C-alpha cells in the first residue's frame, strides 16, 4: 500500500510509546524507520551524500566548514588519526602537523572545537590543542605567545575569548600531565593564541570546585555561556572587566539538578541546544528547559541501554540538503536493530521523533559541506 493510500490521513505524529494500544492515537507510530514527519506529512528521508572512506580508514569525528580571514571557504575533516582539508571530488588533502608535536592518533573521543578569527580550534583532551586556518598545515596555538600547551575536551567562543573546559595540563603523555575535569580556561580577549595568565592579562581560568561533578560540555546561547556538568549547569556571564572577564553562577546544582549526563550528547545551534540527562532529553534556550523526550522517551532510553557515556553523540542539523529546512536533533547510538546502527531524530517543527537506520555503522559526524 502506498502512503497516499493510507486509510488514516494526517497530520501524523512521530513515534509514540507511552500510550497503551487501545487508546493510542491512530496517527502515531510504534516505530518509524527512515521516514520523517514533516509538517504533519510523512516523507522519505532525503538522500545523504556518501563521502567515502578517509585515506587513513579511521573514524571521522568532525566535519566543519569555515571561512578564513581572506573570505575563502574551507572544509575541515578530522578523524581519530588525521586532519584533512576536503576539496571537490571529494578529495582528502592531509594537513601536516607542526614539527615536534604528536599527531592526532591515540583516542576515539570527539573533538571540542570552536571557530574564532577565521580559524577552527580543536582538541579532544588526548593531545595539545591545534587550529586550522586554511593553510596546508595545522597550527600550534601556543607557539607565538610562549603559553604553556594543554588539551581540552570542550570549547566555545564567549565575550571575544576562546573558552575551553575539562582541560589536560600539560598535554596527555607529557610528564606531570593532569586532567582538570572542573577547569574552565579562556584565552586573552581577541587572541586565541595567547593563554598566558598574569598581571594585566585577560586570559585566565576558573576551577568549579564548589560542585562535585565533572564538566561535560559548554554551550553559548546569546551573550551567556552555560557550563554543563554531569548533574548541573553553571552560568558563565561576561562582565566587561578585562582582568576578570567572567562571573560564574550555579543554574542547577548536583546531585538533584538537571545536567548533561552523556557528555557528547550536547549539541548547539544558534540560540538553542539539546542534551540527554540521566532521565530525560531536554532542549534549552538559556532561560527554560523543555523536555523533548516526550512520548518516545522510554524507547530512546531503552536504546541507550548499557552503553558507554562517551559512545552517544548528539548533533543539531539545521537543514538536510538544499531546499529542505529541517531543524533537528540527531542522537546517534551504538545500539542496533537487525544489524543496523540507530540514530534517533527529533524535529523541532513537528515535535516528533523518528529513527534512522544505517548499515554503515554509527554516525560519528554529520554536517553540510560545500565542495
C-alpha positions in Angstrom: 0.0 0.0 0.0 1.5 3.4 -0.9 1.4 6.2 1.6 -1.1 8.2 -0.4 -3.5 5.3 0.2 -3.2 5.1 3.9 -6.6 4.7 5.5 -5.7 7.2 8.2 -5.0 10.7 7.0 -2.5 13.1 8.6 -1.3 15.2 10.2 0.8 12.4 11.5 2.8 12.2 14.7 6.1 10.5 15.2 7.0 7.5 17.4 4.8 7.2 20.5 5.4 4.6 23.1 3.8 6.0 26.3 0.2 5.3 25.3 -1.4 1.8 25.6 -2.6 0.3 22.3 -6.3 0.6 22.8 -6.0 4.4 23.4 -3.0 5.3 21.2 -3.7 8.0 18.7 -4.1 6.2 15.3 -1.9 8.9 13.7 1.0 7.9 16.0 3.6 5.2 15.1 5.0 2.3 17.1 8.2 2.8 15.1 9.2 4.9 12.1 12.4 4.0 10.2 13.9 6.3 7.6 10.7 8.3 7.2 10.3 11.8 8.6 7.2 13.6 9.9 7.4 16.9 8.2 4.6 19.5 8.6 2.3 16.6 9.6 3.1 14.7 6.4 5.2 11.5 6.0 8.2 12.0 3.7 11.1 9.7 2.8 14.4 10.6 4.2 16.4 12.9 1.9 19.5 11.2 0.5 22.7 11.9 2.4 25.9 12.2 0.4 28.4 9.4 0.7 31.8 11.0 1.4 33.6 7.7 1.1 36.3 6.3 3.4 39.0 8.7 4.5 42.5 7.7 3.4 43.5 6.6 6.9 40.5 4.4 7.3 39.9 5.9 10.7 36.6 7.0 12.3 35.5 10.6 11.3 34.9 12.8 14.3 34.3 16.2 12.8 33.2 17.7 9.5 33.1 21.5 9.6 33.1 24.3 7.0 34.6 27.6 7.9 35.7 30.9 6.3 39.2 32.1 6.7 40.3 35.7 7.2 40.5 36.3 3.5 36.9 35.2 2.9 37.8 31.8 1.4 35.7 28.8 2.5 37.3 25.6 3.6 36.1 22.1 4.7 37.9 20.6 7.7 37.5 16.9 8.4 39.1 15.3 11.5 39.4 11.6 12.1 40.8 9.9 15.1 44.2 9.9 13.4 44.4 12.7 10.7 43.3 16.2 9.8 42.1 16.8 6.2 41.1 19.7 4.0 38.4 18.4 1.7 38.1 19.8 -1.8 35.8 18.8 -4.7 35.7 15.2 -5.6 35.7 14.8 -2.6 39.4 14.8 -2.3 41.0 14.4 1.1 44.2 16.6 1.4 46.2 15.7 4.5 47.1 18.6 6.8 50.6 18.3 8.2 51.4 18.5 11.9 53.8 21.1 13.3 57.2 19.7 13.9 57.8 18.2 17.3 54.0 17.9 18.2 52.4 14.4 18.3 49.8 13.6 15.7 46.1 13.2 16.4 46.1 9.4 16.9 45.5 7.9 20.3 41.9 8.2 21.2 38.4 7.8 19.8 36.8 10.7 21.6 35.1 13.5 19.6 36.7 16.9 19.4 35.8 20.0 21.3 36.0 22.8 18.7 35.2 26.4 18.2 35.6 28.9 15.3 37.1 32.3 16.0 39.1 34.7 13.9 38.6 32.6 10.8 40.2 29.5 12.4 38.9 26.3 13.8 40.5 25.5 17.2 40.1 21.9 18.4 41.3 19.2 20.8 39.8 16.2 22.4 41.9 16.1 25.6 44.3 13.4 24.3 46.7 15.9 22.7 47.6 19.5 22.8 45.2 21.9 21.0 45.5 22.8 17.3 43.9 25.1 14.9 43.3 25.1 11.1 43.5 28.4 9.2 43.1 27.4 5.6 46.8 26.6 5.0 48.1 23.1 4.3 49.2 22.6 7.9 47.7 22.6 11.3 49.0 25.3 13.6 50.2 25.4 17.2 48.1 28.0 19.2 50.7 28.3 21.9 53.9 28.8 20.0 53.7 32.5 19.2 53.0 33.7 22.7 55.1 31.1 24.5 52.0 30.0 26.5 52.1 26.6 28.1 50.4 24.0 25.9 47.3 22.0 27.1 44.4 20.0 25.7 40.7 20.3 26.3 37.5 18.2 25.8 35.0 21.0 25.1 35.3 24.5 23.7 33.2 27.6 22.7 33.6 31.3 22.0 32.2 33.8 24.5 32.9 37.5 25.0 35.6 37.5 22.4 37.5 34.8 24.2 38.1 31.2 23.2 36.8 29.2 26.2 37.9 25.6 26.9 36.7 23.2 29.5 37.8 19.9 31.2 41.4 20.5 30.4 44.5 18.3 30.4 47.6 20.3 31.5 50.3 19.7 30.3 49.0 17.6 27.3 48.4 13.9 27.8 51.6 11.9 27.5 53.7 14.7 29.0 55.4 14.2 32.4 53.1 15.6 35.1 50.0 15.6 32.8 46.8 16.1 34.9 43.2 16.1 33.8 41.3 19.0 35.4 37.7 17.9 35.0 36.3 21.0 36.6 38.5 23.6 35.0 37.4 26.4 32.6 40.3 28.2 30.9 40.0 31.1 28.5 42.3 32.9 26.1 43.2 36.6 26.0 40.5 38.8 24.6 40.6 38.7 20.8 43.7 36.5 20.8 43.0 32.7 21.0 46.8 32.1 20.7 47.6 33.9 24.0 46.9 31.8 27.1 49.4 33.4 29.5 47.9 34.3 32.8 49.5 37.1 34.7 49.2 40.7 35.9 47.1 42.7 33.4 46.3 39.6 31.3 42.7 39.0 30.1 43.5 35.2 29.9 42.6 33.1 32.9 41.0 30.1 34.4 38.4 29.0 37.0 38.1 25.7 38.8 34.5 24.9 39.7 35.4 23.2 42.9 32.2 24.0 44.7 30.4 21.3 42.8 31.4 17.6 42.9 30.7 16.6 39.3 32.8 16.9 36.2 32.3 19.3 33.3 30.6 17.5 30.4 30.2 20.3 27.8 29.7 24.0 27.1 27.2 26.0 25.1 27.0 29.7 24.3 23.4 30.9 23.9 23.0 34.6 23.2 25.6 36.6 25.3 25.9 33.9 28.0 27.8 30.7 28.4 26.5 27.5 30.0 29.0 25.1 31.5 27.3 21.7 31.6 28.2 19.2 34.3 27.0 15.6 34.9 24.2 16.7 37.2 24.1 20.5 36.9 24.8 23.7 34.9 26.9 26.7 35.7 26.2 30.1 34.1 29.2 31.9 32.7 28.5 35.6 32.2 30.8 38.2 30.6 31.5 41.1 33.0 33.2 43.6 30.6 36.1 43.8 33.1 39.2 42.9 31.2 41.2 41.2 34.0 38.2 39.5 35.4 36.1 38.9 32.3 33.6 36.3 33.6 31.3 35.6 36.5 30.2 32.1 37.4 26.8 31.2 39.0 25.0 27.9 39.5 21.9 27.4 37.4 21.2 23.9 38.7 23.1 22.0 41.4 24.0 18.4 41.7 23.1 15.8 42.7 19.4 16.6 42.0 19.9 19.2 39.3 19.5 18.9 35.5 22.8 18.2 33.8 24.3 16.7 30.7 24.8 13.1 31.8 26.1 11.9 28.4 28.9 14.3 27.6 28.8 14.2 23.8 25.0 14.2 23.6 25.2 18.1 23.9 24.7 19.9 20.6 24.1 23.6 19.9 22.8 25.6 17.0 22.1 29.3 17.3 20.2 30.0 20.5 19.1 26.5 21.3 20.8 23.4 22.5 19.8 19.8 23.3 21.2 17.2 25.6 20.5 14.0 27.5 20.3 14.0 31.2 20.1 10.8 33.3 16.3 10.7 33.0 15.1 13.0 30.1 16.1 14.6 26.8 16.0 18.4 27.0 16.0 21.4 24.7 17.4 24.5 26.4 17.3 28.1 25.2 19.1 29.8 28.1 16.0 30.5 30.1 13.9 27.4 30.2 14.3 23.6 29.9 11.9 21.9 27.6 11.6 18.1 27.9 11.5 16.7 24.4 11.8 13.0 25.1 8.0 13.2 25.4 6.1 10.2 24.1 9.2 8.3 22.8 11.4 8.7 25.9 11.0 5.1 27.1 12.2 3.6 23.7 15.0 6.1 23.4 16.4 5.2 26.8 16.0 1.5 26.0 18.2 2.0 23.0 20.7 4.0 25.1 20.8 0.9 27.3 24.0 -0.1 28.9 26.3 1.9 26.7 29.4 3.9 27.5 28.6 7.6 28.1 31.2 8.6 25.5 29.7 6.5 22.7 26.5 8.6 22.5 26.7 11.6 20.2 24.4 14.5 19.6 24.2 16.8 16.5 21.9 19.7 15.7 21.3 19.7 11.9 19.6 23.0 10.6 18.8 21.5 7.2 19.1 18.4 5.1 20.3 19.4 1.7 19.2 22.4 -0.4 15.6 23.5 0.0 14.8 21.3 3.0 14.9 23.2 6.2 14.6 20.6 9.0 16.0 21.9 12.3 16.5 18.6 14.1 18.4 17.0 16.9 20.2 13.7 16.0 21.1 11.3 18.8 23.5 8.7 17.4 23.6 5.5 19.4 25.7 2.3 19.3 22.5 0.3 19.6 21.4 -1.7 16.6 18.3 -3.3 15.1 18.7 -6.2 12.7 22.4 -5.3 12.4 21.9 -1.6 11.6 23.1 1.3 13.8 20.3 3.6 15.2 20.0 7.3 15.3 17.0 9.0 16.9 15.9 12.3 15.2 13.8 14.9 16.8 12.1 17.7 14.7 11.5 21.0 16.4 8.8 21.9 13.9 6.8 18.7 14.3 7.9 17.9 17.9 8.1 14.4 16.7 10.7 11.6 17.0 11.7 9.1 14.2 14.6 6.6 13.8 17.2 6.4 11.1 18.9 3.1 10.4 22.3 2.8 8.9 24.1 -0.3 7.7 27.3 1.7 7.5 27.5 1.8 11.3 27.0 4.5 13.9 27.0 8.2 12.8 30.1 9.9 14.3 30.0 13.1 12.4 27.3 14.9 10.3 27.4 18.3 8.6 26.5 20.3 5.5 29.7 20.7 3.5 30.1 22.5 0.1 32.8 21.4 -2.2 
